[in-house]
């Protein structure tokens, strides 16, 4: 699909402003939140597969990319505050939160606040509200060093994050994004955020919820989402993307875009 022109604007948030990229007019607006180590650009291929007039919003989360200079804290609550500030600052009448991995956990917290205009929630290979048993202190310490250098990022991409090797500009962008975080932001997720229990908040989510899992995801496998997410958001629907790993927006953008199109049919616009 071809896409319409992208416009940029700044939205005030605590401690400064976040630059957002907007596209299209046909709603509900899809508001994308990227993974730990990602950026607004993580979603480019997905947006490119959507109908040209689909309304979308992409931005770098606090501490990453163009938002790296925003001050901390960088905890999940602050990132959820930023999402709410973005949707309110843009005066979105109807929107769907689309969160990937860390962004999925942040989006759960934001959705639990029942912001006006929220029509639905799509969780793409999300970190579940209940920390899985595999999230031990040893694992957290190991994860905290995954983005120490280009070499360690490439090792994470090839051996943990993907089921199909990323190549060319997509791979280069993933490495660059992973190294573009503020040190404190880079440490916050593995040392604290990933282990935070947000089940009480997740249980209050009332909008329609779609969960997309990568069949070969080693980070948040389908069985983990069935055990640690679905019991806490019981009305959520879980769909599995064949052959894909954790980086669904990069590995399977067509499948993600198709799921978004199907999900938004019939939602308030």
C-alpha positions, -999 to 999 in steps of 0.1 A, spaced: 0 0 0 12 35 -6 10 60 22 -1 96 26 23 124 36 37 122 70 35 153 92 54 160 124 45 180 155 56 184 191 34 174 220 41 187 255 49 161 281 65 162 315 100 177 313 97 187 276 80 176 244 77 145 223 79 147 185 52 127 168 48 115 132 12 116 120 -3 101 88 -37 97 73 -72 107 85 -94 76 85 -98 65 121 -97 53 147 -62 65 150 -36 38 156 -12 50 183 20 29 182 43 23 212 76 5 204 96 -22 221 126 -18 244 154 -7 220 130 3 193 118 37 179 89 52 159 106 37 129 100 2 142 65 6 128 73 20 94 68 -12 75 35 -19 93 22 16 85 33 11 49 11 -20 46 -20 -2 59 -46 15 36 -31 49 26 -56 70 45 -53 51 78 -48 75 107 -15 67 126 7 82 152 43 71 159 68 85 184 100 77 202 93 68 238 110 88 266 147 80 268 149 66 232 159 81 199 147 117 194 132 115 230 165 105 245 170 140 261 138 139 280 145 135 317 136 105 338 121 87 355 117 61 327 95 37 346 63 22 331 41 47 349 59 76 333 58 60 299 21 55 303 18 92 313 35 101 280 11 80 259 -19 98 276 -2 132 271 2 123 234 -34 113 227 -47 143 247 -23 167 231 -34 156 197 -71 157 207 -78 123 193 -115 115 192 -111 78 188 -79 58 190 -65 23 194 -33 17 213 -8 -6 196 20 -17 219 49 -40 211 68 -59 239 77 -32 265 53 -9 246 26 -35 251 30 -34 289 30 4 289 -1 3 267 -19 -19 292 -12 6 319 -24 34 297 -56 15 287 -63 8 324 -67 45 329 -97 45 306 -87 76 286 -115 93 267 -116 81 231 -99 47 236 -116 23 213 -94 -8 215 -60 -22 224 -37 -43 203 -8 -60 221 20 -72 197 43 -98 213 36 -80 246 53 -83 279 24 -98 300 10 -81 331 21 -111 353 59 -115 351 67 -150 338 87 -174 360 116 -171 335 121 -134 346 146 -141 374 171 -117 389 198 -136 370 179 -131 337 174 -94 344 211 -89 349 219 -107 317 192 -87 298 206 -54 310 237 -60 289 220 -69 257 225 -35 242 260 -28 254 275 -27 219 266 -33 183 280 -68 187 257 -76 216 227 -61 198 234 -83 167 237 -113 189 204 -105 205 188 -100 171 201 -133 157 197 -156 187 168 -143 207 147 -115 191 140 -129 156 131 -162 139 140 -148 105 173 -129 101 169 -92 96 189 -78 67 200 -46 51 185 -13 62 160 -30 86 189 -47 105 210 -15 105 181 5 119 174 -21 146 210 -20 158 211 18 157 178 22 176 190 -3 203 221 18 209 202 51 209 188 50 244 197 70 274 217 48 298 191 50 326 162 43 301 182 13 288 185 -1 323 150 6 336 132 -20 316 154 -51 323 161 -42 359 127 -31 370 99 -28 343 100 -63 330 95 -77 366 67 -53 375 33 -69 383 5 -49 367 -22 -75 369 -45 -54 390 -44 -26 364 -47 -50 334 -79 -65 350 -97 -32 346 -92 -29 309 -127 -29 293 -121 -22 256 -117 -49 230 -82 -64 231 -63 -84 204 -30 -101 213 -6 -111 185 20 -137 193 49 -149 172 48 -186 168 86 -189 172 90 -160 198 116 -169 223 110 -138 245 72 -139 249 61 -173 235 24 -180 229 23 -203 260 36 -175 282 9 -151 270 -18 -178 276 -5 -183 311 5 -148 322 -18 -125 302 -51 -141 292 -61 -149 328 -58 -112 336 -75 -98 305 -100 -126 300 -119 -110 271 -87 -106 250 -83 -127 218 -49 -143 211 -38 -149 175 -5 -165 165 16 -154 135 32 -184 119 70 -185 117 77 -152 133 98 -143 163 95 -115 188 101 -86 164 67 -90 146 66 -54 133 99 -60 115 96 -97 107 59 -99 97 46 -63 90 20 -76 65 5 -99 91 5 -72 117 -11 -47 93 -38 -72 83 -46 -79 119 -49 -42 126 -73 -37 97 -95 -66 108 -95 -55 144 -105 -19 137 -135 -28 115 -166 -18 135 -147 1 162 -159 37 169 -144 62 145 
